[in-house]
Amino acid sequence: DAGITQSPRHKVTETGTPVTLRCHQTENHRYMYWYRQDPGHGLRLIHYSYGVKDTDKGEVSDGYSVSRSKTEDFLLTLESATSSQTSVYFCAISESGLAGGPLYEQYFGPGTRLTVT
Amino acid sequence: KQEVTQIPAALSVPEGENLVLNCSFTDSAIYNLQWFRQDPGKGLTSLLLIQSSQREQTSGRLNASLDKSSGRSTLYIAASQPGDSATYLCAVKNPQLTQAGSYQLTFGKGTKLSVIP
């Protein structure tokens, strides 16, 4: 299994509070991704990173920000959590974001279940 | 916009049966297609990746096929076992470049498989 950890694994927070989720990898992969998974929607990309300090928006980026100061860490921040952000959040990594063979497969972390009350 | 559909949403089969899971996509200009397995409360595990130039990939009892022209992929599981019970997701890598010059995945909502002993 790819060396990806996410913390915390579970979190309950109140509406309006800031929340930061952490993804840590030991594979030295260049690309890192944050997805959310909701019933009826499948996985949707929030933000991704293609290098240290290099990030781009995904399909559902509103209300989220990210930072990557080191190759191994990718942080997802909810500046002011809302109930619509209750979800399971997955981090993923890949060696490249380009099309291609096995090097370009995405590998996923165990997920963080976030509940906003 | 690429859309990925997986039918059925749920499937229950007796142990030992061979089965087929279906994945269809609306834009046939994909770079590759990836099948994942997700166990309850866990992350995604990559099973097979098929390049756009390939017709199929095999790993053990799993065989994935790809027909780009018709926008379809199937995952064949031979001699199913209770341990195969999980949700199976397919994802396609799209040809549209993001601002950062990357290609992104679009996921289906998955098929929940139950193999009855």
Interface residues (C-beta under 8 A of the other chain):
Chain A: D1 I4 Y31 G40 H41 G42 L43 R44 L45 Y48 Y50 D54 D56 K57 G58 F90 A92 G97 L98 A99 G100 G101 P102 Y104 E105 Q106 Y107 F108 G109 P110 G111
Chain B: V4 Y31 N32 Q34 F36 G41 K42 G43 L44 T45 S46 L49 Q51 S52 L89 A91 K93 P95 T98 Q99 A100 G101 S102 Y103 Q104 L105 F107 G108 K109 G110
